[in-house]
Amino acid sequence: MGRPSGWWRGKTTPAKVETYTRWSFHFFAVIEAVSIGLPVFGNVSTGRSWTLFLLVCGHSVFCAVTASQALDWTRGTREQPRRTLLALALSTCVVAVVGAAASGTPWRPTSDGEFLVASSVLVGVIAFGTGTVALGTRDKRRMAYAVLGAAAGAGALSLPLGFPGPAALITTVLVLLTAGFLTFTAGFSVWLLNAVYELDEARETRARLAVAEERLRFGRDLHDVMGRNLAVIALKSELAVQLARRGRAEAVDQMTEVQRIARESQREVREVVRGYRDADLANELAGAQGVLTAAGIDCDITGTAAELPAQVQSALGWVVREATTNVLRHGDAKRCALSLRVTEERVTLTVENDGVPDEAGPGPGPDGDPGQRRGTGLVGLRERLGEVDGVLRAGASDGVFRLAAEVPLPASPIRDRDRDRDRTKDRERPGDGSSNSGSDDSRRGSSPSSVPHQVREATP
């Protein structure tokens, strides 16, 4: 967290946008001090130039503080700074009048240079002050009134300060345009920030709805399984009680039937839970690509999960689920690649993304791998992979977080038979410029009894 990159990476996307917006308003203060305060040097006498520069700098700092408080209010973390906004409006008028007057002789600029400085001070201070005050209101109509009032006030103040009629009109138009632009920028920045937070909340809501929908599906499946069976159990139990009170022997048969239905219900519940826990690898890969793409992450999937054992698919499906969750929650990835590589002996699933979280730095994991980290999700995955003798490795390197799961494939007589057949054909196929003995071997290998005999020997 001490490095700037770590400090920036530790923030969520809405927090990054808020930080960018906040420092943009602070940068406006620097622009005001540089564009208005510095030109006074060289055009105004030394004593008055320092006075003007300090006045403009003080006003810019006040604008930055007010903008920060107004932004906190728009995010709902504090009350509306009404007193601060009123104080900024009054100080803007004072600084504009005093600055314009101090740029020349009182109430009458004495030269063209001093006249331009007075005009720039008047326009700049009122425009920046109006834009900052507009940030503290959410009413578009009030923002428009603030801009129009600032332009009219600038025109009214410029006449007593010695501005000619055309110059006063130009000053009014400049204030209208500049203050309008800054007000629009402030309003649009706040709207964009609120939209980003709302989108983030919508994404979290969608995730919670997906979980709730899955719970409803699971509850519906349990209801369908248990509802009818429990009703039958209740009826047969009541019938057995009535028969037992009458001393009928059929009561034993009814209770035997209740016992059978109860065991059948247990079996059906286990099947429902097993189906809920099992994960189909192909569906999980397709779902991961859809979720990551919807989140604005470029997702690339290579490989196919066809003909893999169900137990292996279930274990790797959970790896895909956990990896997708980590990409969405713990990083700020722009690209994610999922690769599934199947060989004769094992299957390897690799997930790589460029959104490396701060906690993904190097550190020993449970298996002693320096690239692994301790975590509840990874521990759960290692336990699931351990059931199929799989291995999980995770770690960050060069800005890329990589998670790899390797699972050995169980022995398959059909696969071994096909592999031995291919090897036999390769060994008996004649090469270029082969001798007659090779041709004889080829003819012998193509006889009806040769290959099946070898296959029978290789078949366990």
BELZI-V238932 format. One record per residue. N is the residue number from 0. PHI is phi as a letter, one per 20 degrees, with the letter a starting at -180 (NA if undefined). NEAR is the number of other ideal C-beta (glycine too) atoms within 10 Angstrom. D_CENTER is the distance of its C-alpha to the mean C-alpha in Angstrom with 2 decimals. Layout:
BEGIN
N;PHI;NEAR;D_CENTER
N;PHI;NEAR;D_CENTER
END
This chain:
BEGIN
0;NA;8;19.68
1;f;5;22.86
2;e;9;21.68
3;g;8;20.00
4;f;9;17.40
5;f;11;16.64
6;f;12;16.69
7;f;12;14.20
8;f;17;11.83
9;f;14;12.17
10;e;13;10.63
11;f;13;7.38
12;f;14;6.70
13;f;18;9.36
14;f;14;11.48
15;f;15;11.63
16;f;18;12.78
17;f;17;15.18
18;f;13;16.55
19;f;12;17.14
20;f;19;18.87
21;f;18;20.92
22;f;12;22.19
23;f;13;22.98
24;f;21;25.37
25;f;16;26.80
26;f;11;27.39
27;g;20;29.36
28;f;21;31.72
29;f;12;32.33
30;f;12;33.03
31;f;24;35.51
32;f;21;37.31
33;f;13;37.58
34;f;13;38.48
35;d;26;40.90
36;f;23;42.09
37;f;12;42.94
38;f;20;45.11
39;f;26;47.63
40;f;13;48.86
41;n;10;51.60
42;d;19;52.26
43;c;23;53.20
44;g;13;55.50
45;g;9;54.12
46;f;9;54.52
47;f;17;52.91
48;f;20;50.11
49;f;14;48.85
50;f;17;49.14
51;f;26;47.11
52;f;19;44.46
53;f;11;44.08
54;f;22;43.96
55;f;26;41.18
56;f;17;39.16
57;f;14;39.65
58;f;28;38.53
59;f;25;35.37
60;f;14;34.47
61;f;19;35.18
62;f;26;32.90
63;f;21;30.00
64;f;15;30.57
65;f;24;30.87
66;f;26;27.69
67;f;16;25.75
68;f;19;27.41
69;f;25;26.89
70;f;21;23.14
71;f;15;23.09
72;f;21;25.12
73;f;19;22.82
74;e;15;19.97
75;m;8;22.56
76;e;9;23.05
77;b;12;26.69
78;f;9;29.59
79;f;15;30.46
80;f;18;32.35
81;f;11;35.35
82;f;8;37.87
83;f;18;35.82
84;f;20;35.37
85;f;12;39.10
86;f;13;40.02
87;f;24;37.93
88;f;18;39.66
89;f;11;43.07
90;f;18;42.44
91;f;23;41.27
92;f;16;44.61
93;f;12;46.56
94;f;22;44.92
95;f;28;45.29
96;f;18;49.00
97;f;15;49.86
98;f;26;48.04
99;f;31;49.66
100;f;21;53.02
101;f;22;52.77
102;f;29;52.14
103;b;22;55.83
104;f;12;58.90
105;g;8;58.25
106;m;11;57.58
107;b;13;58.75
108;g;21;56.92
109;e;11;59.66
110;b;13;58.28
111;f;9;55.87
112;f;16;53.50
113;f;21;53.48
114;f;21;53.08
115;f;15;49.91
116;f;27;48.49
117;f;29;49.33
118;f;22;47.66
119;f;21;44.44
120;f;28;44.32
121;f;27;44.93
122;f;26;42.36
123;f;25;39.59
124;f;29;39.92
125;f;26;40.08
126;f;28;37.15
127;f;27;34.74
128;f;28;36.01
129;f;30;35.63
130;f;28;32.03
131;f;30;31.13
132;f;26;33.12
133;f;28;31.46
134;f;27;28.06
135;e;24;29.47
136;c;21;30.08
137;d;14;28.05
138;e;10;31.11
139;f;11;31.33
140;f;8;35.10
141;f;13;35.47
142;f;22;33.55
143;f;13;35.96
144;f;13;38.91
145;f;22;37.82
146;f;24;37.73
147;f;14;41.07
148;f;13;42.61
149;f;28;41.58
150;f;24;43.09
151;f;13;46.28
152;f;17;46.57
153;f;29;46.26
154;f;20;49.03
155;f;11;51.18
156;f;20;50.84
157;f;25;51.52
158;f;13;55.02
159;f;13;56.48
160;f;23;54.97
161;n;19;57.21
162;f;23;54.94
163;f;11;56.95
164;g;10;56.20
165;f;8;54.32
166;f;18;52.33
167;f;20;51.46
168;f;13;50.28
169;f;16;48.16
170;f;25;46.68
171;f;20;45.83
172;f;14;44.10
173;f;19;42.15
174;f;27;40.96
175;f;20;40.01
176;f;14;37.94
177;f;21;36.36
178;f;27;35.63
179;f;21;34.34
180;f;13;31.94
181;f;20;30.63
182;f;24;30.42
183;f;14;28.50
184;f;16;26.07
185;f;26;25.59
186;f;17;25.19
187;f;10;22.73
188;f;20;20.56
189;f;19;20.56
190;f;12;19.87
191;f;13;16.86
192;f;19;15.48
193;f;14;16.25
194;f;12;14.71
195;f;18;11.26
196;f;18;11.70
197;f;11;13.15
198;f;12;10.44
199;f;15;7.99
200;f;11;11.11
201;f;10;11.81
202;f;14;8.80
203;f;10;9.91
204;f;10;13.38
205;f;12;13.02
206;f;14;12.04
207;f;10;15.02
208;f;10;17.17
209;f;11;16.63
210;f;10;17.80
211;f;10;20.60
212;f;10;21.66
213;f;11;21.94
214;f;10;23.99
215;f;10;26.14
216;f;11;26.76
217;f;14;27.79
218;f;10;29.98
219;f;10;31.51
220;f;17;32.38
221;f;15;34.00
222;f;11;35.86
223;f;11;37.16
224;f;17;38.31
225;e;15;39.79
226;g;10;41.02
227;f;12;43.93
228;f;16;44.87
229;f;14;45.00
230;f;10;47.12
231;f;15;49.51
232;f;17;49.69
233;f;11;50.57
234;f;12;53.27
235;f;19;54.80
236;f;14;54.82
237;f;11;56.62
238;f;17;59.03
239;f;20;59.68
240;f;13;60.49
241;f;12;62.97
242;f;17;64.56
243;f;15;64.82
244;f;9;66.60
245;e;9;69.09
246;m;7;69.62
247;e;14;68.43
248;f;8;67.44
249;f;12;64.72
250;f;17;62.53
251;f;12;61.86
252;f;13;60.73
253;f;20;58.32
254;f;17;56.78
255;f;12;56.52
256;f;16;54.61
257;f;18;52.32
258;f;12;51.69
259;f;11;50.88
260;f;16;48.44
261;f;13;46.71
262;f;10;46.27
263;f;13;45.05
264;f;17;42.46
265;g;11;41.28
266;f;11;40.96
267;f;16;39.01
268;f;15;36.59
269;f;10;36.02
270;f;12;35.31
271;f;16;32.76
272;f;13;30.99
273;f;10;31.28
274;f;10;29.79
275;f;13;26.91
276;e;10;26.24
277;f;14;26.86
278;c;18;24.08
279;e;14;25.03
280;f;25;23.52
281;f;14;23.77
282;f;13;22.06
283;f;22;19.24
284;f;22;18.74
285;f;13;18.86
286;f;16;16.48
287;f;23;13.88
288;f;18;14.39
289;f;12;14.11
290;f;18;10.88
291;f;22;9.12
292;f;12;11.07
293;f;11;10.23
294;e;14;6.47
295;n;9;8.12
296;d;21;8.55
297;f;13;12.31
298;d;21;13.64
299;c;12;17.31
300;d;16;19.42
301;c;10;22.97
302;n;16;25.67
303;c;12;26.93
304;d;20;27.35
305;f;9;30.72
306;m;9;33.67
307;e;18;31.89
308;g;14;33.27
309;f;10;31.64
310;f;13;31.23
311;f;22;29.45
312;f;22;27.13
313;f;20;26.28
314;f;26;25.52
315;f;28;23.37
316;f;23;21.60
317;f;21;20.45
318;f;25;19.28
319;f;26;17.09
320;g;16;15.71
321;f;22;15.02
322;f;26;13.61
323;f;25;11.10
324;f;14;10.15
325;f;22;10.01
326;f;27;7.81
327;f;19;5.03
328;e;11;6.32
329;d;18;8.19
330;b;20;7.03
331;c;18;5.74
332;f;23;7.45
333;d;11;9.24
334;b;15;11.69
335;b;26;12.49
336;c;16;16.15
337;d;24;17.86
338;c;14;21.59
339;d;21;24.29
340;d;12;27.72
341;d;17;30.76
342;d;8;34.08
343;f;9;37.35
344;d;8;36.66
345;b;15;32.92
346;c;23;29.52
347;c;17;26.58
348;d;27;22.91
349;c;18;20.67
350;c;23;16.87
351;c;19;15.75
352;b;27;12.54
353;e;18;12.46
354;e;20;9.60
355;f;21;12.27
356;f;18;11.71
357;f;15;14.73
358;e;12;16.29
359;e;21;16.45
360;f;12;19.52
361;f;11;22.83
362;r;14;24.69
363;f;12;26.97
364;d;19;25.73
365;f;13;27.83
366;e;10;29.55
367;n;7;30.41
368;f;15;28.08
369;f;9;27.09
370;e;19;23.73
371;e;20;22.83
372;c;19;21.40
373;e;11;22.30
374;a;17;19.86
375;f;8;20.41
376;f;16;18.27
377;f;21;20.00
378;f;13;23.31
379;f;12;23.07
380;f;23;22.39
381;f;19;25.33
382;f;10;27.48
383;f;21;26.74
384;f;20;27.39
385;f;12;30.45
386;f;10;31.99
387;d;16;32.18
388;m;12;33.01
389;e;22;29.65
390;c;16;28.06
391;c;26;24.46
392;c;17;23.50
393;b;24;20.25
394;r;20;19.82
395;d;19;18.49
396;b;12;20.70
397;l;7;20.61
398;m;10;16.91
399;c;16;16.19
400;e;25;15.43
401;c;18;17.83
402;c;24;18.61
403;c;17;21.95
404;c;26;23.92
405;d;17;27.60
406;c;23;29.79
407;f;13;33.50
408;e;16;34.92
409;f;11;37.95
410;f;9;41.29
411;c;13;42.11
412;g;10;45.75
413;f;8;44.87
414;f;13;42.48
415;f;15;45.09
416;f;15;47.79
417;f;12;45.91
418;f;13;45.14
419;f;16;48.80
420;f;15;49.99
421;f;10;47.93
422;f;12;49.25
423;f;16;52.77
424;f;12;52.56
425;f;8;51.25
426;f;10;54.06
427;e;17;56.75
428;f;12;55.61
429;f;16;58.14
430;e;7;56.95
431;f;4;58.30
432;m;6;61.95
433;f;12;62.26
434;e;10;65.71
435;f;8;67.74
436;f;9;66.83
437;f;14;63.18
438;f;11;64.22
439;f;11;66.20
440;f;17;63.26
441;f;13;61.17
442;f;12;63.84
443;f;11;64.17
444;f;16;60.41
445;e;11;60.49
446;f;10;63.22
447;f;7;62.48
448;d;8;62.91
449;f;15;61.27
450;f;16;57.51
451;g;11;57.59
452;f;11;59.63
453;f;17;57.05
454;f;15;54.23
455;f;9;56.17
456;f;8;56.57
457;e;15;52.85
458;f;11;51.80
459;f;6;51.48
END
